[in-house]
Amino acid sequence: MRKVFWDDPYQTTLHTRVAAVDGNCLLFDETIAFSFSGGQESDKAYVNGLEIQGSEIKGDLIYYTLPENHGLTKGDPILMTIDWSRRYCLMRLHFAAELILELITQKLSLTKIGAHIAPNKARIDFACNQNIAAFFPEILMKYNEIIEQNLPIKKDFSDEAQQRRFWEIAGFSKVPCGGTHVKSTKEVGYITLKRVNVGAGKERIEIKLI
């Protein structure tokens, strides 16, 4: 299965064919619809106008659940579309969270214990016994410097056979990640950070786009 959202995360429509059908569970030759992975929420997507109700990653394939009576059979041509506004927010917030995570890791060597990327905000959870907000001014200053430099974001496979990918900013960091990303740091944009204490020994950072 060709995952077009990696080749071109800006592509919003795709003509492809049904590769397999098992009731309401369908596989396609190609896809532009990202499925929940690495904390990033799935795209809102449609097949011939029918909203995809769910998806599941099995190995290197993504299976999609369509409504009852979808009427599709193996080999049928279909048009897949995505909600671009949602995708673009997810792309920007995902990379904002990746940058904050990398800056925090470089500064404090904390362990990430959870993350979630939604269209309206992202969060990262750390194992931490101190108030992480004390480091926000320095972290945001470094984040803003990277944004203002408008640095290119390279994305590629580290192991294509295993479907492992990475992003890289030359001179800053190279990080394993299979999400969707924008082209440059300036496109990510500026953010706000909020500290949430979620329990003993845990700290959460909530990230929102400005």
N, C-alpha and C positions, 0 to 999 in steps of 0.2 A: 504493500500500500504506500503510495507516494503521499507524503504529508506536506501539502503545498503551504501550510501555515509556517513552515520552516523556510521553504524556498523564497516565499514572498508573503510576509505577514500583513501586507497592505492589500492583498487580493481579496475581494469581497464576494465574487461570484465564481462558480466553477461548473462547467459542463463535464460530467463523467458518467460512469455506468454502474449499475448494481452488480457486485461481484458474488454476493451470496444472500440468501433470505432464509431466516428461520423464524416464522411467525412475524412478530413485530420487530425482531432484531435483524438489522441489515448491515452488510459490509459493502463498501464501495471501492472502486479501483483507486480513487484518489479522494482527498478530503481537504477542505479549508477550515473545518470546524475543530478547534482545539478542545481536547477532553481533559477534565480536571486532573492536574498533575503538579507536583512540587508546590502545592498550596495555591496555585492559580486556578480560579474558577473556569468552568467550561464556557465556551462561547454560546450565545443564543443563536441558533442556526435553524435553517429551514431546508426541506427537500421538496421540490415542486410545490412550494407554498405551505407544506405541512411542517409545523414546528417539531423539531427534534426534542423528545421528552427525556432522554437520558443517553449516556454513553458509557462504555466500559473499555478499558485498555486491556488487551490480552496479548502478551508477547509484544510483537511490533505492529499489531493490528488494533484498530479502533472500531468497535461495534456500536451502532446507533439504534436507539429505540424510537420507532415512529408510532403514530396513533393507529388504532384499530382500522381495518379496512383501507390500508394505504394503497392497495392494489398493485404493488410493484412486484416484479419477478426478476430473476437473474437475467442480466443482459440488457435490461431496460435503460434507456438514457434518462438522466435526471439533471435538474438544475439545483445546485446547492448554493445558498446565500447565507451571509452572516449579518448580525446586527453590528454595523461598523462602529457606531458611537460607543457601544459597550466594549468591543474589542480594543479600540484605541485607548480608552481609559485603563483597561487591564494592561495593555502593553506599557503604558507610561508608568502606572503605579507599580507594576512588577519590577521594572528596572530601577525605579526610585528605591524600592525596598531592597533590591540587590545591592545598590550602592551603599545604602545605610548599613546593611548587614556587613558588607566588606569593610567599611570604615570602622564600625564598632569592633569587628573581629581584629583588625589591625591595631586598634588602640588598646583594647582591653582583653583580648584573647578569650572572650566569652563563648560559651557553647549555645548554639541555637537549639531550642527544644520544640519549636513549633512556628508555623507561619500560615497566613491566609491572605490571598489577594482577591479582593472584590472590586467592582467598578467604582465604588465611592471611597474606599479606604483600604489600606493594607495594614497588617500587623505582623510583628516578629516577636516571639517569646524567647527569653534567654534564661539560663540558669545563672542567677546573680543575687548577691546578698547586700548590694548597695543601691542607693537611689541613682538610677541610670540617667535621670534628667540632669544631673550635675554636669554631664559631658555633652549635652545637647548644643551649647553654643559653639564649642570647638568642632563637633561633628558637622553641624550645619554650615559652618564657615568653609570647611574642606569640601563638603558636598556642593555648595554654591560655586566654589572655584572650578570644580570639574564640570558643572553645568555650563558656566560662562565660557569655558574654553572650547565648547562645541566639538568635543572629541568624537571621532568615529567609533562606533561599537561594532566590532567584528563578531560574527556568529558562524559557527561551522561544526562539523562532526569531529570529535576526538576519536570515536570508534563507530564507523557507519554501520558495521555489521551488528553491533549491539545497540544501535540507535542512541548513542551517548553524544551529547552536544556540549558546547561551551560558549561563553561570551568572553570577549577580551577587550580591554582598553590598554593600548600599548603604553608601557611605562607605569601602569597602575596595578592591574591585576588580570589574571585569567581564571575564570570560575566555571565549574561544571554547571550546566543549566539547560533544560529542555523546553523552556517557555518561549513566548513570543516577545520580541524586542523591537524597539524603534532603531533608527539608523544612527543617531548621534545623541550625545548627552544634552545638548540644548533643547532637543525635542522632548526630553523627559519633563523638563520644567522644574519650577520651585515648589517646595513642600513645607508643611508644618509638621512638627513632631509633638506627640503627647505621650506622657508616661502613664502607665496603668500598672498598679501593683496587683498581681493576680494570685498572690499567696506567698507563703514563706519560701525564700530562696528563689523566687521567680520575679522577673520584670518583663513588662510588655511595652513595646513602642508602637504607637498607632501613627500611621503616615497618611496624610491627605495632600492632594494637589491644591495649589493656590490658584 
